[in-house]
Amino acid sequence: MPQGATSRPVLEVSDLQTVFSSRRTKVYAVNGVSFHVSRGEFLGVVGESGSGKSVTMMSLMKLLPTPPAEIVSGRVRLEDRELLSLNPHEMRKVRGREVGFVFQDPMTSLNPVITVGYQLMEPLRKHLGLSRSEARMRAIELLSLIGIPSPHNRMGDYPHQFSGGMRQRVMIAIALACKPRLLIADEPTTALDVTIQAQILELIKTLRQEVGMSIIWITHDLGVVAGIADRVMVMYGGLVVEIAAVDDLYANPRHPYTRALLETLPRADAAGQERLKSIGGQPPHLTAFPTSCPFAPRCPHVFDRCRSERPPLMPVSDGHEAACWWDATSRRQRDDV
């Protein structure tokens, strides 16, 4: 169990399914996702673009426009509260106060015609009931905490007056303003250069220790979560295909997709002329609900059962689950399910 975590989950998601509908077709974006996050835990969520990472997290926070999106089934429990049953007014109280959300692009998330200071003060006044002067003092403290120079002077500046890295820091400050129990970060460093990425990751680690919150970090980069996550959840085709402690997953991947992802990472000990590996084939289109393994068309170990029956998440070792009919240890078909 991760340091600072307790046995009771802060978040439990069960059989979450989200569908996008149009006049011509449906897209089955999330297809029965279940997972939990313990108190103080850092969960990394990885997978290719289109695997369902962002839609899953936006679904559980009811941030998707309806229509075209529809949550057709599932339960999302934040400690003692069922989120999917809340009305819009009740849900707005949860967002920001109990769950912070950092989006990938801060320029489209921050209001360009409102000062950064006002956008920091707004959740403090709305959720915590602080006076204007109290909210201003707290906002200045937050800007200082996230490493913005001369925070007092930057309160009146607008988003375009900040660099990309600083805007992302501001988004993190807004998400942390009310000291939420859970922070969801949706690829917050993807658009930043590697130096700023490293600074943001270090900031998150420091703030996690100081605030003691749980974190869900969505990314397509397995290298990013290697040194920061407690557990890693791998998604493909709108499904969770593997979940395990970070060290166990990297040392002993049990799903062919996870293994293929890890093989695409550049290695420091590789020969200079060695070419980077890629995953052959294309991700599924998700225009039909998956009744077979979605990775079957790209899998080197595929056999008949994979094409006719969708594997559920199954325990493969202590705290390690994989959705695969192939046993990676014995290198043969599973005969125990």
NORHU-V49799 format. One record per helix or strand. SS is the DSSP state (@ for helix, = for strand). FROM is the first residue (numbers start at 0). TO is the last residue. If there is no record, write none. Layout:
ss=SS from=FROM to=TO
ss=SS from=FROM to=TO
//
This chain:
ss== from=8 to=20
ss== from=25 to=37
ss== from=41 to=45
ss=@ from=52 to=59
ss== from=68 to=77
ss== from=80 to=81
ss=@ from=82 to=84
ss=@ from=87 to=93
ss== from=94 to=94
ss== from=98 to=101
ss=@ from=105 to=108
ss=@ from=115 to=127
ss=@ from=131 to=144
ss=@ from=150 to=153
ss=@ from=158 to=160
ss=@ from=163 to=175
ss== from=181 to=185
ss=@ from=193 to=210
ss== from=213 to=217
ss=@ from=221 to=225
ss== from=230 to=235
ss== from=238 to=244
ss=@ from=245 to=250
ss=@ from=255 to=262
ss=@ from=295 to=297
ss=@ from=303 to=307
ss== from=313 to=316
ss== from=319 to=321
ss== from=325 to=326
ss== from=331 to=332
//
